[in-house]
Amino acid sequence: MHEYSIVQSLIDSCEEHARKNNAKKVTKVVVKIGILSGVEPHLLHKAYEMFRLGTICHEAELVLNLQKVKVHCNVCGVVEELDKNEFICPKCGSYDIKVLDGEEMYLMSLELE
């Protein structure tokens, strides 16, 4: 389960940010997960619950914001979020689209004390 290594990197990043800001603990971790990122939110949350113990994040709430796939149509110019994983323009039906968002995972914000 690659969520373990993702959580370890996430906690390492939280510790680094806390250290740079002279914080004693992290109280909230907000992460954006694109639905095409390959990360399973429930597995990430489960791994976080295990790995946060004994770290600066031991009391921190994990908030996961799921990002739908956002595309730009190169034919009609529309920018839309897709409701399904059908990579066609919802307006004109073209397959000539570019994915703008929904493929990555980001640490969006931290609350520190």
Backbone hydrogen bonds, N-H to C=O, Kabsch-Sander energy under -0.5 kcal/mol:
donor,donor_aa,acceptor,acceptor_aa,energy
4,Y,1,M,-1.4
6,I,2,H,-1.8
7,V,3,E,-2.7
8,Q,4,Y,-2.2
9,S,5,S,-2.1
10,L,6,I,-2.4
11,I,7,V,-2.8
12,D,8,Q,-2.3
13,S,9,S,-2.3
14,C,10,L,-2.3
15,E,11,I,-2.6
16,E,12,D,-2.2
17,H,13,S,-2.5
18,A,14,C,-2.5
19,R,15,E,-2.4
20,K,16,E,-2.4
21,N,17,H,-1.4
22,N,19,R,-1.3
23,A,18,A,-2.9
26,V,56,I,-2.2
27,T,111,E,-3.1
28,K,111,E,-1.2
29,V,61,E,-3.1
30,V,109,S,-2.8
31,V,29,V,-0.5
31,V,63,V,-2.9
32,K,106,Y,-2.6
33,I,31,V,-0.5
33,I,65,N,-2.9
34,G,32,K,-0.5
34,G,104,E,-2.8
35,I,67,Q,-2.3
36,L,102,G,-3.0
37,S,34,G,-2.1
44,L,40,E,-2.6
45,H,41,P,-2.5
46,K,42,H,-1.9
47,A,43,L,-2.5
48,Y,44,L,-2.5
49,E,45,H,-2.3
50,M,46,K,-1.3
51,F,47,A,-2.7
52,R,48,Y,-2.2
53,L,50,M,-0.6
55,T,52,R,-2.0
58,H,55,T,-1.7
60,A,57,C,-1.7
61,E,27,T,-2.1
63,V,29,V,-3.2
63,V,61,E,-0.6
64,L,62,L,-0.5
65,N,31,V,-3.3
65,N,63,V,-0.6
66,L,64,L,-0.6
67,Q,33,I,-2.8
68,K,66,L,-0.6
70,K,101,D,-2.4
71,V,80,E,-3.1
72,H,98,K,-2.6
73,C,78,V,-2.7
74,N,72,H,-0.6
74,N,96,D,-2.7
77,G,73,C,-1.3
80,E,71,V,-2.0
82,L,69,V,-3.1
86,E,84,K,-1.2
87,F,85,N,-0.7
88,I,86,E,-2.3
89,C,94,S,-3.0
93,G,89,C,-1.5
97,I,95,Y,-1.8
98,K,72,H,-2.6
100,L,70,K,-3.6
101,D,70,K,-1.6
106,Y,32,K,-2.5
108,M,30,V,-2.3
108,M,106,Y,-0.9
109,S,30,V,-1.5
111,E,28,K,-2.3
112,L,110,L,-0.5
113,E,25,K,-2.6
